[in-house]
Amino acid sequence: MEQAIVYIAAAVMISFAALGTALGFGALGGKLLEGCARQPEQGPALQGKMFLMAGLLDAVPMIGVGLGMYLIFAVAPGL
C-alpha cells in the first residue's frame, strides 16, 4: 500500500511540474509577442531574454522528474 502511495506522489510531482512549465512557456511567449508588437526595435533584445528565461524555466520539470525518479527507484523498492 505504501509503495502505491509513493508511485502516485511521484506521478503527481512530475505532472504538476510539466503543467507549471507549460503555463510558464505560454505566458512567456505571450509577453514576448506583446513586447515585440509594442516596440519592434526591441525584438532581438527581448528574444535573447526570452531564451534565457526559457532555459531557466526548463529546470523546473527536470528537477521534478529527478525527484520523481528518486521516489520510484530509491524509496519505493525499500518499502
Secondary structure, DSSP 8 states (H G I E B T S, - for coil): -HHHHHHHHHHHHHHHHHHHHHHHHHHHHHHHHHHHHH-GGGHHHHHHHHHHHHHHHTHHHHHHHHHHHHIIIIIGGG-
